């Protein structure tokens, strides 16, 4: 059974709203004491392999994946989404935001899922959006034994050193906007103007990136200093070098804004470079599409993920990949 090709964007979000009350948000404590929030979707009545782990991007949260998750569950795939450290309902420790460190967090989560629920989470497909795509590529390089395939959703190939002349220019361009203290209705109105075609569920999931204070003002769930620490880690990450040593299948689901922007042109050039060096990498473009294409067009993204999952369903670890996984640190 594959993902239903008939899902509309609104229909996918409506299904997510229907299933959301059954999603278990459970804590998982890492070995360093940091507590992550895992969003465990109800296991389908007739589950199919492989399961899927969904990873959000910088300053985002697991709820942006809800409609994709709902479509995958409807097709039989067990699904877990995670709030990374500093994000969503997870803790916000002062350290640990390097791309390789966050990949290590996910390795602990996958090892725990494999131990505690081996019938449903034996080497899932892992998909990450934006910065989360780079994180899951790093995860796949470090621990190929824990997954069957990896997906970058408008991410996985983000090389900031190739785009900006130096770190200062990068950090100045990508620093978070000053949202703290603005009123919720003001931020919501701006979000609706910026994403006029988004389904209502996607807009509400994006608003969940913010904490709403008692006085009606907001603050980002990800503190600014943690945001900048993630940017520093992403600046140091060279994804094309990591993809060069990747041993599991890779799918890139990329968004082109359809406006001939320099950002989209740079992405297309980077992806072409990746494919030229690694012909086995699979690529699908969405155009026109926003960076958060998984929230904007969840049915199509879920369909591409489901197709990829079926392709890699029979992947098994090689002898070189059968190494000891991180110790389960559940408390």
GIHUHU-V356609 format. One record per backbone hydrogen bond with DSSP energy under -0.5 kcal/mol. CO is the residue of the C=O (numbers start at 1). NH is the residue of the N-H. E is the energy in kcal/mol with one decimal. If there is no record, write none. Layout:
# GIHUHU-V356609
CO:NH:E
CO:NH:E
This chain:
# GIHUHU-V356609
4:7:-1.2
8:12:-2.5
9:13:-1.9
10:14:-2.2
11:15:-2.1
12:16:-2.0
13:17:-2.2
14:18:-1.9
15:19:-2.1
16:20:-2.2
17:21:-0.5
19:22:-2.2
20:23:-2.1
23:25:-0.7
24:26:-0.8
24:40:-3.2
26:38:-3.0
28:30:-0.6
28:36:-3.3
30:33:-2.0
34:30:-3.2
34:36:-0.6
35:91:-2.9
36:28:-2.4
36:38:-0.6
37:83:-2.5
38:26:-2.5
38:40:-0.9
39:41:-0.7
39:81:-2.3
40:24:-2.5
44:47:-0.6
48:78:-0.6
51:125:-2.6
52:80:-2.1
53:127:-2.7
54:82:-1.8
55:129:-2.1
57:60:-1.6
60:88:-0.5
61:64:-1.5
62:65:-1.8
63:66:-1.8
65:69:-2.9
66:70:-2.5
67:71:-1.9
68:72:-2.3
69:73:-2.8
70:74:-2.2
71:75:-1.1
72:77:-2.4
73:76:-1.7
76:48:-2.7
76:78:-0.5
78:52:-2.4
79:41:-2.1
80:54:-2.4
81:39:-3.7
82:56:-0.7
82:84:-0.7
83:37:-0.7
84:87:-2.4
87:90:-2.4
91:86:-3.3
98:102:-2.7
99:103:-2.0
100:104:-1.6
101:105:-1.6
102:106:-1.9
103:107:-1.9
104:108:-1.9
105:109:-2.0
106:110:-2.9
107:111:-2.4
108:112:-2.2
109:113:-2.7
110:114:-2.4
111:115:-1.5
112:116:-2.9
113:117:-2.3
117:120:-1.3
117:121:-2.2
121:123:-1.0
124:148:-1.8
124:149:-0.7
125:53:-2.6
126:151:-2.4
127:55:-2.6
128:153:-3.0
129:132:-2.2
130:133:-1.5
130:134:-1.2
130:156:-0.9
131:135:-2.2
132:136:-2.3
133:137:-2.0
134:138:-2.3
135:139:-2.4
136:140:-2.4
137:141:-1.8
138:142:-2.5
139:143:-3.1
143:146:-1.8
144:147:-1.1
146:124:-0.5
148:249:-0.7
149:126:-2.2
150:251:-2.2
151:128:-2.7
151:153:-0.6
152:154:-0.9
152:253:-2.9
153:130:-2.2
157:159:-0.7
158:160:-0.6
159:162:-1.0
159:163:-0.7
160:163:-0.6
160:164:-2.4
166:170:-1.9
167:171:-3.1
168:172:-2.2
169:173:-1.9
170:174:-2.2
171:175:-0.8
177:179:-1.8
179:182:-2.3
182:218:-2.2
183:187:-2.1
184:188:-2.9
185:189:-2.1
186:190:-1.9
187:191:-2.3
188:192:-2.3
189:193:-1.9
190:194:-2.2
191:195:-1.9
193:196:-0.6
195:198:-1.5
199:203:-1.7
200:204:-2.3
201:205:-2.1
202:206:-2.2
203:207:-2.1
204:208:-0.9
206:209:-1.8
207:210:-1.8
209:221:-2.7
211:213:-0.6
211:219:-1.7
213:216:-1.9
216:184:-2.6
217:213:-3.4
218:181:-2.7
219:211:-3.3
221:223:-0.7
223:227:-2.4
224:228:-2.5
225:229:-1.6
226:230:-2.1
227:231:-2.1
228:232:-2.1
229:233:-1.9
230:234:-2.7
231:235:-2.7
232:236:-1.6
233:237:-0.9
237:239:-0.7
238:241:-0.7
238:242:-1.4
239:243:-3.0
240:244:-1.3
241:245:-0.5
242:245:-1.2
243:246:-1.5
249:150:-2.5
250:282:-2.5
251:152:-2.5
251:253:-0.5
252:254:-0.7
252:284:-2.6
253:154:-2.7
254:286:-2.9
256:288:-0.6
256:289:-1.6
261:265:-2.3
262:266:-2.7
263:267:-1.9
264:268:-2.6
265:269:-2.2
266:270:-2.4
267:271:-2.8
268:272:-2.3
269:273:-1.9
270:274:-2.2
271:275:-2.8
272:276:-2.3
273:277:-1.7
274:278:-2.1
278:281:-2.3
282:252:-2.8
284:254:-2.6
286:256:-2.8
290:293:-0.6
291:293:-1.2
292:295:-1.3
292:296:-2.0
293:297:-3.0
297:301:-2.0
298:302:-2.9
299:303:-2.2
300:304:-2.1
301:305:-2.4
302:306:-3.0
303:307:-2.3
304:308:-2.1
305:309:-2.7
306:310:-2.1
307:311:-1.7
308:312:-1.9
309:313:-0.5
310:313:-0.7
312:315:-2.2
318:321:-0.5
318:322:-1.0
319:322:-0.6
321:323:-2.4
